[in-house]
């Protein structure tokens, strides 16, 4: 019985589907089931809680700011890595992948050690000038940017490599400046990779927990994000609220993926 046998193919499909069901579908459906166990009452009660509303608003705010910053720098880093040769290029590539291998909690702790008040490297200077990074929005944005950076870069780099630079060189030879070349040649070629990277980054940012928990301070109604709120509510035996907020986060992430899947053209029609 070879690997091309119909039986083998069906066995592999069943294993893959079963794996996804056990890992993704079952836990997610359990959250949805408990969220709507009493109809819309759970969601209504959760959204009437000022701490929940503030946590959701703060989560969206931090996520959007982080995604915008990461997109700008992600596109720039991608162009730098693909279009230029320089010393330390491999080291830069390894640094970009670092967030994928380092625990977000470690990232949060590192930010605290560097920027926290009198004990951080830059803490005294920041404190003297009235700038607060840790336990405030700037620290939360920095932690989120660190976590989501590879998602944008790793989507754009392969596309840039595939496109090559022939059209860009032709544009420059015809008198186009760097901005015109980027806007009219490079960006249209990488737009869908950028969109997909942005959507993945947004979904990841909305669900960030470890780094945010360390740097945010977790003050209800001030610096508490939705993911940390879920943990707090569940531990305080407010499971219905925890389920409701979890469902909203899952719904937002799934909605992002559905939207990009609908907007993204088929491969044959992309150009």
Beta strands, then each sheet from edge to edge (+ up, - down):
end
